[in-house]
């Protein structure tokens, strides 16, 4: 049982060392990039939401006309 526990501890330690190594390689966005990306996401969500709202309204009216 103790040997199994030591193996788990060694694998866990190796995992976190590898995670730390990989995180150092990440190129993090600058504040300017992050602001730009955030604005792009909000605008995209607004456009898609508007499109879905319009399509839903049209389909609702069409179905209500058919079911009369």
PDB file with SEQRES, HELIX, SHEET and CRYST1 records, atoms N, CA, C and O in Angstrom:
SEQRES   1 A   68  UNK UNK UNK UNK UNK UNK UNK UNK UNK UNK UNK UNK UNK          
SEQRES   2 A   68  UNK UNK UNK UNK UNK UNK UNK UNK UNK UNK UNK UNK UNK          
SEQRES   3 A   68  UNK UNK UNK UNK UNK UNK UNK UNK UNK UNK UNK UNK UNK          
SEQRES   4 A   68  UNK UNK UNK UNK UNK UNK UNK UNK UNK UNK UNK UNK UNK          
SEQRES   5 A   68  UNK UNK UNK UNK UNK UNK UNK UNK UNK UNK UNK UNK UNK          
SEQRES   6 A   68  UNK UNK UNK                                                  
HELIX    1 AA1 UNK A    2  UNK A   25  1                                  24    
HELIX    2 AA2 UNK A   31  UNK A   66  1                                  36    
CRYST1    1.000    1.000    1.000  90.00  90.00  90.00 P 1           1          
ATOM      1  N   UNK A   1       0.824  -1.196   0.000  1.00  0.00           N  
ATOM      2  CA  UNK A   1       0.000   0.000   0.000  1.00  0.00           C  
ATOM      3  C   UNK A   1       0.869   1.260   0.000  1.00  0.00           C  
ATOM      4  O   UNK A   1       0.566   2.224  -0.704  1.00  0.00           O  
ATOM      5  N   UNK A   2       1.934   1.253   0.779  1.00  0.00           N  
ATOM      6  CA  UNK A   2       2.816   2.413   0.857  1.00  0.00           C  
ATOM      7  C   UNK A   2       3.507   2.667  -0.490  1.00  0.00           C  
ATOM      8  O   UNK A   2       3.707   3.816  -0.885  1.00  0.00           O  
ATOM      9  N   UNK A   3       3.866   1.594  -1.180  1.00  0.00           N  
ATOM     10  CA  UNK A   3       4.532   1.740  -2.486  1.00  0.00           C  
ATOM     11  C   UNK A   3       3.580   2.363  -3.499  1.00  0.00           C  
ATOM     12  O   UNK A   3       3.979   3.192  -4.315  1.00  0.00           O  
ATOM     13  N   UNK A   4       2.316   1.951  -3.434  1.00  0.00           N  
ATOM     14  CA  UNK A   4       1.326   2.520  -4.358  1.00  0.00           C  
ATOM     15  C   UNK A   4       1.136   4.002  -4.079  1.00  0.00           C  
ATOM     16  O   UNK A   4       1.008   4.807  -5.001  1.00  0.00           O  
ATOM     17  N   UNK A   5       1.119   4.355  -2.795  1.00  0.00           N  
ATOM     18  CA  UNK A   5       0.943   5.766  -2.414  1.00  0.00           C  
ATOM     19  C   UNK A   5       2.130   6.596  -2.895  1.00  0.00           C  
ATOM     20  O   UNK A   5       1.951   7.715  -3.374  1.00  0.00           O  
ATOM     21  N   UNK A   6       3.341   6.052  -2.769  1.00  0.00           N  
ATOM     22  CA  UNK A   6       4.533   6.770  -3.234  1.00  0.00           C  
ATOM     23  C   UNK A   6       4.491   6.969  -4.747  1.00  0.00           C  
ATOM     24  O   UNK A   6       4.900   8.016  -5.249  1.00  0.00           O  
ATOM     25  N   UNK A   7       3.998   5.963  -5.475  1.00  0.00           N  
ATOM     26  CA  UNK A   7       3.875   6.083  -6.932  1.00  0.00           C  
ATOM     27  C   UNK A   7       2.904   7.168  -7.325  1.00  0.00           C  
ATOM     28  O   UNK A   7       3.141   7.911  -8.278  1.00  0.00           O  
ATOM     29  N   UNK A   8       1.796   7.261  -6.583  1.00  0.00           N  
ATOM     30  CA  UNK A   8       0.800   8.306  -6.859  1.00  0.00           C  
ATOM     31  C   UNK A   8       1.397   9.678  -6.586  1.00  0.00           C  
ATOM     32  O   UNK A   8       1.202  10.612  -7.364  1.00  0.00           O  
ATOM     33  N   UNK A   9       2.124   9.799  -5.478  1.00  0.00           N  
ATOM     34  CA  UNK A   9       2.739  11.090  -5.130  1.00  0.00           C  
ATOM     35  C   UNK A   9       3.758  11.494  -6.190  1.00  0.00           C  
ATOM     36  O   UNK A   9       3.814  12.661  -6.578  1.00  0.00           O  
ATOM     37  N   UNK A  10       4.568  10.541  -6.664  1.00  0.00           N  
ATOM     38  CA  UNK A  10       5.559  10.857  -7.698  1.00  0.00           C  
ATOM     39  C   UNK A  10       4.894  11.291  -8.993  1.00  0.00           C  
ATOM     40  O   UNK A  10       5.323  12.256  -9.624  1.00  0.00           O  
ATOM     41  N   UNK A  11       3.819  10.560  -9.400  1.00  0.00           N  
ATOM     42  CA  UNK A  11       3.116  10.926 -10.637  1.00  0.00           C  
ATOM     43  C   UNK A  11       2.458  12.291 -10.500  1.00  0.00           C  
ATOM     44  O   UNK A  11       2.462  13.082 -11.443  1.00  0.00           O  
ATOM     45  N   UNK A  12       1.890  12.572  -9.319  1.00  0.00           N  
ATOM     46  CA  UNK A  12       1.241  13.866  -9.099  1.00  0.00           C  
ATOM     47  C   UNK A  12       2.264  14.993  -9.167  1.00  0.00           C  
ATOM     48  O   UNK A  12       2.013  16.028  -9.784  1.00  0.00           O  
ATOM     49  N   UNK A  13       3.416  14.789  -8.533  1.00  0.00           N  
ATOM     50  CA  UNK A  13       4.471  15.799  -8.574  1.00  0.00           C  
ATOM     51  C   UNK A  13       4.957  16.037  -9.990  1.00  0.00           C  
ATOM     52  O   UNK A  13       5.170  17.180 -10.397  1.00  0.00           O  
ATOM     53  N   UNK A  14       5.135  14.950 -10.749  1.00  0.00           N  
ATOM     54  CA  UNK A  14       5.572  15.074 -12.139  1.00  0.00           C  
ATOM     55  C   UNK A  14       4.534  15.832 -12.954  1.00  0.00           C  
ATOM     56  O   UNK A  14       4.879  16.686 -13.771  1.00  0.00           O  
ATOM     57  N   UNK A  15       3.257  15.515 -12.730  1.00  0.00           N  
ATOM     58  CA  UNK A  15       2.170  16.191 -13.455  1.00  0.00           C  
ATOM     59  C   UNK A  15       2.231  17.701 -13.232  1.00  0.00           C  
ATOM     60  O   UNK A  15       2.177  18.471 -14.191  1.00  0.00           O  
ATOM     61  N   UNK A  16       2.344  18.129 -11.967  1.00  0.00           N  
ATOM     62  CA  UNK A  16       2.355  19.567 -11.677  1.00  0.00           C  
ATOM     63  C   UNK A  16       3.616  20.250 -12.198  1.00  0.00           C  
ATOM     64  O   UNK A  16       3.560  21.412 -12.600  1.00  0.00           O  
ATOM     65  N   UNK A  17       4.750  19.553 -12.200  1.00  0.00           N  
ATOM     66  CA  UNK A  17       5.964  20.133 -12.796  1.00  0.00           C  
ATOM     67  C   UNK A  17       5.770  20.338 -14.292  1.00  0.00           C  
ATOM     68  O   UNK A  17       6.179  21.361 -14.841  1.00  0.00           O  
ATOM     69  N   UNK A  18       5.144  19.360 -14.956  1.00  0.00           N  
ATOM     70  CA  UNK A  18       4.902  19.489 -16.393  1.00  0.00           C  
ATOM     71  C   UNK A  18       3.886  20.589 -16.682  1.00  0.00           C  
ATOM     72  O   UNK A  18       4.028  21.313 -17.668  1.00  0.00           O  
ATOM     73  N   UNK A  19       2.865  20.727 -15.839  1.00  0.00           N  
ATOM     74  CA  UNK A  19       1.887  21.804 -16.014  1.00  0.00           C  
ATOM     75  C   UNK A  19       2.574  23.153 -15.887  1.00  0.00           C  
ATOM     76  O   UNK A  19       2.350  24.045 -16.705  1.00  0.00           O  
ATOM     77  N   UNK A  20       3.404  23.307 -14.871  1.00  0.00           N  
ATOM     78  CA  UNK A  20       4.127  24.570 -14.677  1.00  0.00           C  
ATOM     79  C   UNK A  20       5.010  24.867 -15.884  1.00  0.00           C  
ATOM     80  O   UNK A  20       5.083  26.011 -16.334  1.00  0.00           O  
ATOM     81  N   UNK A  21       5.678  23.851 -16.405  1.00  0.00           N  
ATOM     82  CA  UNK A  21       6.539  24.029 -17.568  1.00  0.00           C  
ATOM     83  C   UNK A  21       5.736  24.487 -18.786  1.00  0.00           C  
ATOM     84  O   UNK A  21       6.154  25.390 -19.511  1.00  0.00           O  
ATOM     85  N   UNK A  22       4.590  23.863 -19.001  1.00  0.00           N  
ATOM     86  CA  UNK A  22       3.753  24.239 -20.153  1.00  0.00           C  
ATOM     87  C   UNK A  22       3.159  25.637 -19.979  1.00  0.00           C  
ATOM     88  O   UNK A  22       3.056  26.385 -20.951  1.00  0.00           O  
ATOM     89  N   UNK A  23       2.772  25.998 -18.768  1.00  0.00           N  
ATOM     90  CA  UNK A  23       2.186  27.321 -18.531  1.00  0.00           C  
ATOM     91  C   UNK A  23       3.201  28.433 -18.776  1.00  0.00           C  
ATOM     92  O   UNK A  23       2.823  29.548 -19.136  1.00  0.00           O  
ATOM     93  N   UNK A  24       4.480  28.140 -18.587  1.00  0.00           N  
ATOM     94  CA  UNK A  24       5.515  29.142 -18.876  1.00  0.00           C  
ATOM     95  C   UNK A  24       5.647  29.393 -20.373  1.00  0.00           C  
ATOM     96  O   UNK A  24       6.118  30.454 -20.784  1.00  0.00           O  
ATOM     97  N   UNK A  25       5.237  28.430 -21.189  1.00  0.00           N  
ATOM     98  CA  UNK A  25       5.342  28.566 -22.641  1.00  0.00           C  
ATOM     99  C   UNK A  25       4.167  29.335 -23.243  1.00  0.00           C  
ATOM    100  O   UNK A  25       4.215  29.733 -24.407  1.00  0.00           O  
ATOM    101  N   UNK A  26       3.122  29.543 -22.460  1.00  0.00           N  
ATOM    102  CA  UNK A  26       1.910  30.196 -22.968  1.00  0.00           C  
ATOM    103  C   UNK A  26       2.198  31.658 -23.250  1.00  0.00           C  
ATOM    104  O   UNK A  26       2.849  32.333 -22.452  1.00  0.00           O  
ATOM    105  N   UNK A  27       1.719  32.147 -24.376  1.00  0.00           N  
ATOM    106  CA  UNK A  27       1.806  33.562 -24.693  1.00  0.00           C  
ATOM    107  C   UNK A  27       0.494  34.203 -24.263  1.00  0.00           C  
ATOM    108  O   UNK A  27      -0.537  34.012 -24.907  1.00  0.00           O  
ATOM    109  N   UNK A  28       0.535  34.952 -23.188  1.00  0.00           N  
ATOM    110  CA  UNK A  28      -0.672  35.552 -22.640  1.00  0.00           C  
ATOM    111  C   UNK A  28      -1.007  36.829 -23.403  1.00  0.00           C  
ATOM    112  O   UNK A  28      -0.099  37.563 -23.793  1.00  0.00           O  
ATOM    113  N   UNK A  29      -2.303  37.112 -23.627  1.00  0.00           N  
ATOM    114  CA  UNK A  29      -2.680  38.325 -24.362  1.00  0.00           C  
ATOM    115  C   UNK A  29      -2.397  39.576 -23.538  1.00  0.00           C  
ATOM    116  O   UNK A  29      -2.427  39.559 -22.308  1.00  0.00           O  
ATOM    117  N   UNK A  30      -2.122  40.653 -24.254  1.00  0.00           N  
ATOM    118  CA  UNK A  30      -1.938  41.928 -23.569  1.00  0.00           C  
ATOM    119  C   UNK A  30      -3.307  42.477 -23.172  1.00  0.00           C  
ATOM    120  O   UNK A  30      -4.340  41.960 -23.598  1.00  0.00           O  
ATOM    121  N   UNK A  31      -3.306  43.517 -22.361  1.00  0.00           N  
ATOM    122  CA  UNK A  31      -4.568  44.128 -21.935  1.00  0.00           C  
ATOM    123  C   UNK A  31      -5.330  44.667 -23.143  1.00  0.00           C  
ATOM    124  O   UNK A  31      -6.555  44.564 -23.205  1.00  0.00           O  
ATOM    125  N   UNK A  32      -4.609  45.238 -24.096  1.00  0.00           N  
ATOM    126  CA  UNK A  32      -5.229  45.763 -25.313  1.00  0.00           C  
ATOM    127  C   UNK A  32      -5.880  44.640 -26.128  1.00  0.00           C  
ATOM    128  O   UNK A  32      -7.013  44.775 -26.591  1.00  0.00           O  
ATOM    129  N   UNK A  33      -5.154  43.535 -26.295  1.00  0.00           N  
ATOM    130  CA  UNK A  33      -5.714  42.386 -27.017  1.00  0.00           C  
ATOM    131  C   UNK A  33      -6.960  41.861 -26.320  1.00  0.00           C  
ATOM    132  O   UNK A  33      -7.970  41.578 -26.965  1.00  0.00           O  
ATOM    133  N   UNK A  34      -6.883  41.734 -25.019  1.00  0.00           N  
ATOM    134  CA  UNK A  34      -8.002  41.203 -24.248  1.00  0.00           C  
ATOM    135  C   UNK A  34      -9.226  42.097 -24.375  1.00  0.00           C  
ATOM    136  O   UNK A  34     -10.345  41.598 -24.492  1.00  0.00           O  
ATOM    137  N   UNK A  35      -9.031  43.402 -24.352  1.00  0.00           N  
ATOM    138  CA  UNK A  35     -10.139  44.338 -24.521  1.00  0.00           C  
ATOM    139  C   UNK A  35     -10.758  44.188 -25.908  1.00  0.00           C  
ATOM    140  O   UNK A  35     -11.981  44.162 -26.048  1.00  0.00           O  
ATOM    141  N   UNK A  36      -9.920  44.091 -26.919  1.00  0.00           N  
ATOM    142  CA  UNK A  36     -10.407  43.931 -28.292  1.00  0.00           C  
ATOM    143  C   UNK A  36     -11.197  42.634 -28.446  1.00  0.00           C  
ATOM    144  O   UNK A  36     -12.278  42.628 -29.036  1.00  0.00           O  
ATOM    145  N   UNK A  37     -10.663  41.544 -27.920  1.00  0.00           N  
ATOM    146  CA  UNK A  37     -11.343  40.252 -28.023  1.00  0.00           C  
ATOM    147  C   UNK A  37     -12.684  40.277 -27.293  1.00  0.00           C  
ATOM    148  O   UNK A  37     -13.665  39.708 -27.772  1.00  0.00           O  
ATOM    149  N   UNK A  38     -12.726  40.932 -26.142  1.00  0.00           N  
ATOM    150  CA  UNK A  38     -13.964  41.019 -25.368  1.00  0.00           C  
ATOM    151  C   UNK A  38     -15.029  41.785 -26.137  1.00  0.00           C  
ATOM    152  O   UNK A  38     -16.189  41.375 -26.171  1.00  0.00           O  
ATOM    153  N   UNK A  39     -14.641  42.890 -26.752  1.00  0.00           N  
ATOM    154  CA  UNK A  39     -15.588  43.684 -27.538  1.00  0.00           C  
ATOM    155  C   UNK A  39     -16.100  42.868 -28.724  1.00  0.00           C  
ATOM    156  O   UNK A  39     -17.292  42.895 -29.029  1.00  0.00           O  
ATOM    157  N   UNK A  40     -15.203  42.145 -29.389  1.00  0.00           N  
ATOM    158  CA  UNK A  40     -15.604  41.315 -30.531  1.00  0.00           C  
ATOM    159  C   UNK A  40     -16.619  40.265 -30.086  1.00  0.00           C  
ATOM    160  O   UNK A  40     -17.598  40.018 -30.790  1.00  0.00           O  
ATOM    161  N   UNK A  41     -16.400  39.653 -28.941  1.00  0.00           N  
ATOM    162  CA  UNK A  41     -17.328  38.633 -28.449  1.00  0.00           C  
ATOM    163  C   UNK A  41     -18.683  39.252 -28.141  1.00  0.00           C  
ATOM    164  O   UNK A  41     -19.709  38.691 -28.526  1.00  0.00           O  
ATOM    165  N   UNK A  42     -18.717  40.392 -27.457  1.00  0.00           N  
ATOM    166  CA  UNK A  42     -19.992  41.029 -27.120  1.00  0.00           C  
ATOM    167  C   UNK A  42     -20.763  41.444 -28.374  1.00  0.00           C  
ATOM    168  O   UNK A  42     -21.977  41.255 -28.448  1.00  0.00           O  
ATOM    169  N   UNK A  43     -20.071  41.999 -29.341  1.00  0.00           N  
ATOM    170  CA  UNK A  43     -20.738  42.408 -30.576  1.00  0.00           C  
ATOM    171  C   UNK A  43     -21.264  41.183 -31.320  1.00  0.00           C  
ATOM    172  O   UNK A  43     -22.385  41.204 -31.829  1.00  0.00           O  
ATOM    173  N   UNK A  44     -20.478  40.130 -31.386  1.00  0.00           N  
ATOM    174  CA  UNK A  44     -20.913  38.901 -32.051  1.00  0.00           C  
ATOM    175  C   UNK A  44     -22.138  38.305 -31.376  1.00  0.00           C  
ATOM    176  O   UNK A  44     -23.078  37.882 -32.049  1.00  0.00           O  
ATOM    177  N   UNK A  45     -22.130  38.272 -30.052  1.00  0.00           N  
ATOM    178  CA  UNK A  45     -23.279  37.742 -29.312  1.00  0.00           C  
ATOM    179  C   UNK A  45     -24.513  38.593 -29.567  1.00  0.00           C  
ATOM    180  O   UNK A  45     -25.608  38.055 -29.728  1.00  0.00           O  
ATOM    181  N   UNK A  46     -24.356  39.913 -29.606  1.00  0.00           N  
ATOM    182  CA  UNK A  46     -25.493  40.800 -29.860  1.00  0.00           C  
ATOM    183  C   UNK A  46     -26.063  40.559 -31.264  1.00  0.00           C  
ATOM    184  O   UNK A  46     -27.280  40.508 -31.436  1.00  0.00           O  
ATOM    185  N   UNK A  47     -25.203  40.413 -32.249  1.00  0.00           N  
ATOM    186  CA  UNK A  47     -25.661  40.191 -33.629  1.00  0.00           C  
ATOM    187  C   UNK A  47     -26.384  38.848 -33.748  1.00  0.00           C  
ATOM    188  O   UNK A  47     -27.465  38.778 -34.334  1.00  0.00           O  
ATOM    189  N   UNK A  48     -25.806  37.801 -33.207  1.00  0.00           N  
ATOM    190  CA  UNK A  48     -26.432  36.474 -33.282  1.00  0.00           C  
ATOM    191  C   UNK A  48     -27.744  36.464 -32.500  1.00  0.00           C  
ATOM    192  O   UNK A  48     -28.724  35.868 -32.948  1.00  0.00           O  
ATOM    193  N   UNK A  49     -27.775  37.117 -31.335  1.00  0.00           N  
ATOM    194  CA  UNK A  49     -29.014  37.193 -30.551  1.00  0.00           C  
ATOM    195  C   UNK A  49     -30.105  37.921 -31.325  1.00  0.00           C  
ATOM    196  O   UNK A  49     -31.260  37.496 -31.319  1.00  0.00           O  
ATOM    197  N   UNK A  50     -29.746  39.005 -31.986  1.00  0.00           N  
ATOM    198  CA  UNK A  50     -30.711  39.741 -32.796  1.00  0.00           C  
ATOM    199  C   UNK A  50     -31.235  38.902 -33.945  1.00  0.00           C  
ATOM    200  O   UNK A  50     -32.431  38.915 -34.236  1.00  0.00           O  
ATOM    201  N   UNK A  51     -30.345  38.175 -34.597  1.00  0.00           N  
ATOM    202  CA  UNK A  51     -30.763  37.309 -35.694  1.00  0.00           C  
ATOM    203  C   UNK A  51     -31.725  36.225 -35.206  1.00  0.00           C  
ATOM    204  O   UNK A  51     -32.744  35.963 -35.843  1.00  0.00           O  
ATOM    205  N   UNK A  52     -31.403  35.607 -34.090  1.00  0.00           N  
ATOM    206  CA  UNK A  52     -32.274  34.565 -33.535  1.00  0.00           C  
ATOM    207  C   UNK A  52     -33.616  35.150 -33.125  1.00  0.00           C  
ATOM    208  O   UNK A  52     -34.653  34.524 -33.346  1.00  0.00           O  
ATOM    209  N   UNK A  53     -33.617  36.335 -32.535  1.00  0.00           N  
ATOM    210  CA  UNK A  53     -34.867  36.988 -32.125  1.00  0.00           C  
ATOM    211  C   UNK A  53     -35.761  37.275 -33.345  1.00  0.00           C  
ATOM    212  O   UNK A  53     -36.966  37.026 -33.310  1.00  0.00           O  
ATOM    213  N   UNK A  54     -35.162  37.795 -34.412  1.00  0.00           N  
ATOM    214  CA  UNK A  54     -35.927  38.091 -35.632  1.00  0.00           C  
ATOM    215  C   UNK A  54     -36.458  36.797 -36.258  1.00  0.00           C  
ATOM    216  O   UNK A  54     -37.623  36.731 -36.650  1.00  0.00           O  
ATOM    217  N   UNK A  55     -35.609  35.774 -36.350  1.00  0.00           N  
ATOM    218  CA  UNK A  55     -36.045  34.496 -36.925  1.00  0.00           C  
ATOM    219  C   UNK A  55     -37.152  33.872 -36.082  1.00  0.00           C  
ATOM    220  O   UNK A  55     -38.104  33.314 -36.627  1.00  0.00           O  
ATOM    221  N   UNK A  56     -37.038  33.961 -34.775  1.00  0.00           N  
ATOM    222  CA  UNK A  56     -38.059  33.419 -33.882  1.00  0.00           C  
ATOM    223  C   UNK A  56     -39.379  34.159 -34.059  1.00  0.00           C  
ATOM    224  O   UNK A  56     -40.441  33.538 -34.100  1.00  0.00           O  
ATOM    225  N   UNK A  57     -39.317  35.471 -34.165  1.00  0.00           N  
ATOM    226  CA  UNK A  57     -40.537  36.260 -34.352  1.00  0.00           C  
ATOM    227  C   UNK A  57     -41.231  35.916 -35.669  1.00  0.00           C  
ATOM    228  O   UNK A  57     -42.452  35.773 -35.714  1.00  0.00           O  
ATOM    229  N   UNK A  58     -40.453  35.785 -36.728  1.00  0.00           N  
ATOM    230  CA  UNK A  58     -41.023  35.449 -38.041  1.00  0.00           C  
ATOM    231  C   UNK A  58     -41.650  34.057 -38.004  1.00  0.00           C  
ATOM    232  O   UNK A  58     -42.773  33.869 -38.472  1.00  0.00           O  
ATOM    233  N   UNK A  59     -40.938  33.092 -37.456  1.00  0.00           N  
ATOM    234  CA  UNK A  59     -41.471  31.733 -37.385  1.00  0.00           C  
ATOM    235  C   UNK A  59     -42.716  31.664 -36.498  1.00  0.00           C  
ATOM    236  O   UNK A  59     -43.650  30.924 -36.807  1.00  0.00           O  
ATOM    237  N   UNK A  60     -42.739  32.417 -35.410  1.00  0.00           N  
ATOM    238  CA  UNK A  60     -43.907  32.442 -34.534  1.00  0.00           C  
ATOM    239  C   UNK A  60     -45.134  32.965 -35.289  1.00  0.00           C  
ATOM    240  O   UNK A  60     -46.226  32.404 -35.191  1.00  0.00           O  
ATOM    241  N   UNK A  61     -44.928  34.056 -36.048  1.00  0.00           N  
ATOM    242  CA  UNK A  61     -46.061  34.624 -36.817  1.00  0.00           C  
ATOM    243  C   UNK A  61     -46.528  33.654 -37.902  1.00  0.00           C  
ATOM    244  O   UNK A  61     -47.731  33.498 -38.111  1.00  0.00           O  
ATOM    245  N   UNK A  62     -45.590  32.997 -38.598  1.00  0.00           N  
ATOM    246  CA  UNK A  62     -45.956  32.040 -39.626  1.00  0.00           C  
ATOM    247  C   UNK A  62     -46.741  30.859 -39.042  1.00  0.00           C  
ATOM    248  O   UNK A  62     -47.750  30.441 -39.611  1.00  0.00           O  
ATOM    249  N   UNK A  63     -46.293  30.340 -37.946  1.00  0.00           N  
ATOM    250  CA  UNK A  63     -46.981  29.200 -37.331  1.00  0.00           C  
ATOM    251  C   UNK A  63     -48.351  29.613 -36.798  1.00  0.00           C  
ATOM    252  O   UNK A  63     -49.318  28.859 -36.902  1.00  0.00           O  
ATOM    253  N   UNK A  64     -48.425  30.813 -36.229  1.00  0.00           N  
ATOM    254  CA  UNK A  64     -49.742  31.257 -35.731  1.00  0.00           C  
ATOM    255  C   UNK A  64     -50.727  31.485 -36.887  1.00  0.00           C  
ATOM    256  O   UNK A  64     -51.930  31.295 -36.707  1.00  0.00           O  
ATOM    257  N   UNK A  65     -50.238  31.891 -38.072  1.00  0.00           N  
ATOM    258  CA  UNK A  65     -51.099  32.031 -39.247  1.00  0.00           C  
ATOM    259  C   UNK A  65     -51.554  30.662 -39.763  1.00  0.00           C  
ATOM    260  O   UNK A  65     -52.701  30.499 -40.179  1.00  0.00           O  
ATOM    261  N   UNK A  66     -50.672  29.708 -39.733  1.00  0.00           N  
ATOM    262  CA  UNK A  66     -50.990  28.358 -40.217  1.00  0.00           C  
ATOM    263  C   UNK A  66     -52.014  27.678 -39.300  1.00  0.00           C  
ATOM    264  O   UNK A  66     -52.919  26.997 -39.782  1.00  0.00           O  
ATOM    265  N   UNK A  67     -51.879  27.857 -38.011  1.00  0.00           N  
ATOM    266  CA  UNK A  67     -52.722  27.154 -37.046  1.00  0.00           C  
ATOM    267  C   UNK A  67     -54.077  27.839 -36.815  1.00  0.00           C  
ATOM    268  O   UNK A  67     -54.880  27.323 -36.037  1.00  0.00           O  
ATOM    269  N   UNK A  68     -54.354  28.942 -37.438  1.00  0.00           N  
ATOM    270  CA  UNK A  68     -55.659  29.611 -37.270  1.00  0.00           C  
ATOM    271  C   UNK A  68     -56.739  28.832 -37.881  1.00  0.00           C  
ATOM    272  O   UNK A  68     -57.898  29.242 -37.836  1.00  0.00           O  
TER     273      UNK A  68                                                      
END                                                                             
